């Protein structure tokens, strides 16, 4: 597709770049095809991720279904009679 978004560049939700279209560093675009805008699309705060996150996150996410699967039968069999 030969498209690119420079460092700090922003492309709005549901917008697209045409083949060969580029967003310069720090520029903001929106629409189909994307056109320059003054609107900022980064509403959240940015955090630095720790160097351990890539190591810790995948195993944590993969064990979550196992935890739910082990607790769900107990929840289903609980005694509601009082």
DSSP file (Angstrom, degrees, kcal/mol; ACC not computed):
  #  RESIDUE AA STRUCTURE BP1 BP2  ACC     N-H-->O    O-->H-N    N-H-->O    O-->H-N    TCO  KAPPA ALPHA  PHI   PSI    X-CA   Y-CA   Z-CA
    1    1 A X              0   0    0      0, 0.0    19,-1.8     0, 0.0    20,-0.2   0.000 360.0 360.0 360.0 -25.0    0.0    0.0    0.0
    2    2 A X        +     0   0    0      1,-0.2     2,-0.3    17,-0.2    16,-0.0   0.911 360.0 139.5  59.1  45.5    3.0    2.3    0.5
    3    3 A X        -     0   0    0     17,-0.1     2,-0.3    16,-0.1    19,-0.2  -0.817  26.1-179.9-114.7 159.3    1.5    4.4    3.2
    4    4 A X  E     -a   22   0A   0     17,-1.2    19,-2.5    -2,-0.3     2,-0.5  -0.993  23.6-148.3-157.7 153.8    3.1    5.7    6.4
    5    5 A X  E     -a   23   0A   0     -2,-0.3    19,-0.2    17,-0.2     3,-0.1  -0.991  28.7-135.0-123.2 120.2    2.4    7.8    9.5
    6    6 A X    >   -     0   0    0     17,-2.9     3,-2.5    -2,-0.5    20,-0.3  -0.159  44.0 -64.9 -69.7 167.0    5.4    9.8   10.8
    7    7 A X  T 3  S+     0   0    0      1,-0.3    19,-0.9    18,-0.1    -1,-0.2  -0.284 125.4   7.5 -53.8 127.8    6.4    9.9   14.5
    8    8 A X  T 3  S+     0   0    0      1,-0.3    -1,-0.3    17,-0.2     2,-0.1   0.443  96.7 139.5  77.4  -0.6    3.6   11.6   16.5
    9    9 A X    <   -     0   0    0     -3,-2.5     2,-0.4    14,-0.2    -1,-0.3  -0.408  38.8-149.9 -72.7 153.9    1.3   11.7   13.5
   10   10 A X  E     -b   28   0B   0     17,-2.4    19,-2.4    -3,-0.1     2,-0.4  -0.984  14.5-168.3-132.2 138.8   -2.4   10.9   14.0
   11   11 A X  E     -b   29   0B   0     -2,-0.4    19,-0.2    17,-0.2     3,-0.1  -0.996  30.6-121.3-123.8 124.3   -5.0    9.3   11.9
   12   12 A X    >   -     0   0    0     17,-2.1     3,-1.6    -2,-0.4    19,-0.0  -0.134  39.2 -79.9 -65.1 158.4   -8.6    9.6   13.1
   13   13 A X  T 3  S+     0   0    0      1,-0.3    18,-0.2    28,-0.1    -1,-0.1  -0.286 115.8  10.5 -54.9 138.0  -10.9    6.6   13.8
   14   14 A X  T 3  S+     0   0    0      1,-0.2    -1,-0.3    -3,-0.1     2,-0.2   0.664 100.9 124.7  62.6  20.2  -12.4    5.1   10.7
   15   15 A X    <   -     0   0    0     -3,-1.6     2,-0.3    14,-0.1    -1,-0.2  -0.681  42.8-158.8-101.0 161.5  -10.2    7.2    8.4
   16   16 A X        -     0   0    0     15,-1.6    18,-1.8    -2,-0.2    17,-0.4  -0.991  14.5-132.1-143.7 153.4   -8.0    5.8    5.7
   17   17 A X        -     0   0    0     -2,-0.3     2,-0.1    16,-0.2     3,-0.1  -0.825  26.7-128.5 -98.5 139.5   -4.9    6.7    3.7
   18   18 A X    >   -     0   0    0     -2,-0.4     3,-2.5     1,-0.2    -1,-0.0  -0.406  48.6 -69.2 -78.1 163.8   -4.9    6.1    0.0
   19   19 A X  T 3  S+     0   0    0      1,-0.3   -17,-0.2    -2,-0.1    -1,-0.2  -0.306 124.5  11.6 -55.9 129.7   -2.1    4.2   -1.6
   20   20 A X  T 3  S+     0   0    0    -19,-1.8    -1,-0.3     1,-0.3     2,-0.2   0.342  94.1 135.9  84.4  -6.6    1.1    6.3   -1.5
   21   21 A X    <   -     0   0    0     -3,-2.5   -17,-1.2   -20,-0.2     2,-0.4  -0.528  33.9-167.4 -78.2 141.2   -0.4    8.8    1.0
   22   22 A X  E     -a    4   0A   0    -19,-0.2     2,-0.6    -2,-0.2   -17,-0.2  -0.960  18.5-143.6-130.2 145.6    1.9    9.8    3.9
   23   23 A X  E     -a    5   0A   0    -19,-2.5   -17,-2.9    -2,-0.4   -14,-0.2  -0.952  27.9-131.5-106.9 122.6    1.3   11.6    7.2
   24   24 A X    >   -     0   0    0     -2,-0.6     3,-2.1   -19,-0.2   -18,-0.0  -0.275  41.3 -75.3 -68.2 156.5    4.2   13.8    8.1
   25   25 A X  T 3  S+     0   0    0      1,-0.3   -17,-0.2   -16,-0.1    -1,-0.2  -0.303 119.3   7.7 -54.6 129.5    5.6   13.6   11.7
   26   26 A X  T 3  S+     0   0    0    -19,-0.9    -1,-0.3   -20,-0.3     2,-0.1   0.351  99.4 128.1  81.4  -5.9    3.3   15.5   14.1
   27   27 A X    <   -     0   0    0     -3,-2.1   -17,-2.4   -20,-0.1     2,-0.4  -0.457  48.3-144.0 -82.8 157.0    0.5   16.0   11.5
   28   28 A X  E     +b   10   0B   0      9,-0.4     9,-2.3   -19,-0.2     2,-0.3  -0.982  19.5 178.8-124.8 133.4   -3.1   15.1   12.1
   29   29 A X  E     +bC  11  36B   0    -19,-2.4   -17,-2.1    -2,-0.4     2,-0.3  -0.917   4.5 174.9-131.6 155.1   -5.4   13.7    9.4
   30   30 A X  E   > + C   0  35B   0      5,-2.2     5,-2.8    -2,-0.3     2,-0.1  -0.982  36.0  41.5-153.5 160.4   -9.1   12.5    9.2
   31   31 A X  T   5S-     0   0    0     -2,-0.3   -15,-1.6   -18,-0.2     2,-0.4  -0.282  85.9 -47.0  99.2 178.1  -11.6   11.4    6.6
   32   32 A X  T   5S+     0   0    0      1,-0.4     2,-0.2   -17,-0.2   -15,-0.1  -0.921 138.5  22.2-131.0 103.8  -11.7    9.1    3.5
   33   33 A X  T   5S-     0   0    0    -17,-0.4    -1,-0.4    -2,-0.4   -16,-0.2   0.591 117.7-112.1 -73.6 159.0   -9.4    9.9    1.9
   34   34 A X  T   5 -     0   0    0    -18,-1.8     2,-0.3    -2,-0.2    -3,-0.2  -0.331  38.9-176.4 -64.7 135.8   -7.5   11.4    4.9
   35   35 A X  E   < -C   30   0B   0     -5,-2.8    -5,-2.2    -2,-0.1    -1,-0.0  -0.927  34.9 -85.1-129.6 154.5   -7.1   15.2    4.8
   36   36 A X  E     +C   29   0B   0     -2,-0.3     2,-0.3    -7,-0.2    -7,-0.3  -0.238  50.4 173.5 -59.9 146.4   -5.2   17.5    7.3
   37   37 A X        -     0   0    0     -9,-2.3    -9,-0.4     2,-0.1    -1,-0.0  -0.952  39.5-136.1-146.4 164.0   -7.1   18.7   10.4
   38   38 A X  S    S+     0   0    0     -2,-0.3     2,-0.1   -11,-0.1    -9,-0.1   0.491  70.0 114.4 -97.6  -6.9   -6.4   20.6   13.5
   39   39 A X        -     0   0    0    -11,-0.1     2,-0.4     1,-0.1    -2,-0.1  -0.403  62.7-135.8 -68.7 136.6   -8.3   18.2   15.7
   40   40 A X        -     0   0    0     -2,-0.1    -1,-0.1     1,-0.1    -2,-0.1  -0.794  18.2-174.8 -93.1 135.8   -6.3   16.2   18.3
   41   41 A X        +     0   0    0     -2,-0.4     2,-1.1     1,-0.1     3,-0.2   0.385  59.8  91.0-110.5   0.8   -7.1   12.5   18.5
   42   42 A X        +     0   0    0      1,-0.2    -1,-0.1   -32,-0.0     4,-0.1  -0.750  42.0 157.6-100.4  89.6   -4.9   11.5   21.4
   43   43 A X        +     0   0    0     -2,-1.1    -1,-0.2     2,-0.1     2,-0.1   0.731  50.3  73.5 -85.8 -23.7   -7.2   12.0   24.4
   44   44 A X  S    S-     0   0    0     -3,-0.2     2,-0.2     1,-0.1    -3,-0.0  -0.402  87.4-100.5 -89.6 166.2   -5.5    9.7   26.9
   45   45 A X        -     0   0    0     -2,-0.1     2,-0.5     1,-0.0    -1,-0.1  -0.544  34.2-127.2 -80.4 152.2   -2.3   10.1   28.7
   46   46 A X        -     0   0    0     -2,-0.2     2,-0.4    -4,-0.1    -1,-0.0  -0.865  25.4-169.6-103.5 133.9    0.8    8.4   27.4
   47   47 A X        -     0   0    0     -2,-0.5     2,-0.4     0, 0.0     0, 0.0  -0.922  24.8-119.3-121.8 146.2    2.9    6.2   29.7
   48   48 A X        -     0   0    0     -2,-0.4     2,-0.3     1,-0.0    -2,-0.0  -0.681  32.5-132.7 -76.7 134.9    6.2    4.6   29.3
   49   49 A X        -     0   0    0     -2,-0.4    -1,-0.0     1,-0.1     5,-0.0  -0.700  22.5-111.8 -90.1 145.7    5.9    0.8   29.5
   50   50 A X    >   -     0   0    0     -2,-0.3     3,-0.9     1,-0.1     4,-0.5  -0.273  22.2-116.1 -70.6 160.2    8.4   -1.0   31.6
   51   51 A X  T 3  S+     0   0    0      1,-0.2     4,-0.2     2,-0.1     3,-0.2   0.684 115.0  57.5 -70.4 -14.7   11.0   -3.2   30.1
   52   52 A X  T >> S+     0   0    0      1,-0.2     4,-2.7     2,-0.1     3,-1.1   0.651  81.6  85.6 -88.0 -16.8    9.3   -6.2   31.8
   53   53 A X  H <> S+     0   0    0     -3,-0.9     4,-2.8     1,-0.3     5,-0.3   0.896  86.3  52.5 -56.1 -45.4    5.9   -5.7   30.4
   54   54 A X  H 34 S+     0   0    0     -4,-0.5     4,-0.4     1,-0.2    -1,-0.3   0.793 116.1  42.8 -61.8 -23.5    6.6   -7.7   27.2
   55   55 A X  H <> S+     0   0    0     -3,-1.1     4,-0.6    -4,-0.2    -2,-0.2   0.863 121.8  36.9 -86.2 -39.7    7.8  -10.6   29.4
   56   56 A X  H  X S+     0   0    0     -4,-2.7     4,-1.6     2,-0.1    -2,-0.2   0.849 107.3  62.4 -83.1 -36.7    5.0  -10.4   32.0
   57   57 A X  H  X S+     0   0    0     -4,-2.8     4,-2.5    -5,-0.3     5,-0.3   0.926  97.7  51.1 -65.4 -51.7    1.9   -9.5   30.0
   58   58 A X  H  > S+     0   0    0     -4,-0.4     4,-2.2    -5,-0.3    -1,-0.2   0.916 112.5  45.4 -57.9 -45.7    1.5  -12.5   27.6
   59   59 A X  H  X S+     0   0    0     -4,-0.6     4,-1.4     1,-0.2    -1,-0.2   0.903 113.1  52.1 -63.8 -36.6    1.7  -15.2   30.3
   60   60 A X  H  X S+     0   0    0     -4,-1.6     4,-0.7     1,-0.2    -2,-0.2   0.915 111.7  45.3 -63.1 -43.1   -0.7  -13.2   32.5
   61   61 A X  H  X S+     0   0    0     -4,-2.5     4,-0.6     1,-0.2     3,-0.4   0.852 110.6  53.8 -69.5 -34.1   -3.2  -12.9   29.7
   62   62 A X  H  < S+     0   0    0     -4,-2.2     4,-0.4    -5,-0.3    -1,-0.2   0.766 107.3  50.9 -74.8 -22.9   -2.9  -16.6   28.7
   63   63 A X  H  X S+     0   0    0     -4,-1.4     4,-2.1    -3,-0.2    -1,-0.2   0.627  89.7  82.1 -87.0 -12.8   -3.6  -17.8   32.3
   64   64 A X  H  X S+     0   0    0     -4,-0.7     4,-2.3    -3,-0.4     5,-0.2   0.924  90.0  49.0 -59.7 -47.5   -6.8  -15.6   32.6
   65   65 A X  H  X S+     0   0    0     -4,-0.6     4,-2.6     1,-0.2    -1,-0.2   0.868 109.5  54.0 -61.2 -33.2   -9.1  -18.1   30.8
   66   66 A X  H  > S+     0   0    0     -4,-0.4     4,-1.8     2,-0.2    -1,-0.2   0.913 108.1  49.4 -65.3 -41.5   -7.7  -20.9   33.0
   67   67 A X  H  X S+     0   0    0     -4,-2.1     4,-1.6     2,-0.2    -2,-0.2   0.930 113.2  45.9 -63.0 -45.5   -8.6  -19.0   36.1
   68   68 A X  H  X S+     0   0    0     -4,-2.3     4,-2.6     1,-0.2    -2,-0.2   0.901 110.9  53.3 -64.2 -40.1  -12.1  -18.3   34.8
   69   69 A X  H  X S+     0   0    0     -4,-2.6     4,-0.7     1,-0.2    -1,-0.2   0.834 110.5  47.2 -65.3 -31.7  -12.6  -21.9   33.8
   70   70 A X  H  < S+     0   0    0     -4,-1.8     4,-0.5    -5,-0.2    -1,-0.2   0.800 117.6  41.0 -80.3 -27.8  -11.6  -23.1   37.2
   71   71 A X  H  X S+     0   0    0     -4,-1.6     4,-2.2    -5,-0.2     5,-0.2   0.805 100.4  71.6 -88.4 -32.2  -13.9  -20.7   39.1
   72   72 A X  H  X S+     0   0    0     -4,-2.6     4,-2.4     1,-0.2     5,-0.2   0.886  96.4  49.1 -56.8 -46.2  -17.0  -20.9   36.9
   73   73 A X  H  X S+     0   0    0     -4,-0.7     4,-1.8     1,-0.2    -1,-0.2   0.900 111.4  50.7 -62.3 -37.2  -18.0  -24.5   37.9
   74   74 A X  H  4 S+     0   0    0     -4,-0.5     4,-0.4     1,-0.2    -1,-0.2   0.899 110.6  49.0 -64.7 -39.3  -17.7  -23.5   41.5
   75   75 A X  H >< S+     0   0    0     -4,-2.2     3,-0.9     1,-0.2    -2,-0.2   0.898 111.2  49.9 -65.8 -40.6  -19.9  -20.4   41.0
   76   76 A X  H 3< S+     0   0    0     -4,-2.4    -1,-0.2     1,-0.2    -2,-0.2   0.816 113.4  46.2 -68.3 -30.3  -22.5  -22.5   39.1
   77   77 A X  T 3< S+     0   0    0     -4,-1.8    -1,-0.2    -5,-0.2    -2,-0.2   0.364  83.3 128.3 -94.8   5.0  -22.6  -25.1   41.9
   78   78 A X    <   -     0   0    0     -3,-0.9     2,-0.8    -4,-0.4    -3,-0.1  -0.185  66.8-109.9 -62.2 155.6  -22.8  -22.6   44.8
   79   79 A X        +     0   0    0      1,-0.1     3,-0.4     2,-0.0    -1,-0.1  -0.790  35.1 176.0 -92.2 110.6  -25.6  -23.1   47.3
   80   80 A X        +     0   0    0     -2,-0.8    -1,-0.1     1,-0.2    -2,-0.1   0.491  59.2  92.8 -89.9  -4.4  -28.2  -20.3   47.0
   81   81 A X              0   0    0      1,-0.1    -1,-0.2     0, 0.0    -2,-0.0   0.718 360.0 360.0 -68.9 -19.9  -30.5  -21.8   49.6
   82   82 A X              0   0    0     -3,-0.4    -1,-0.1     0, 0.0    -2,-0.1   0.503 360.0 360.0 120.8 360.0  -29.0  -19.8   52.3
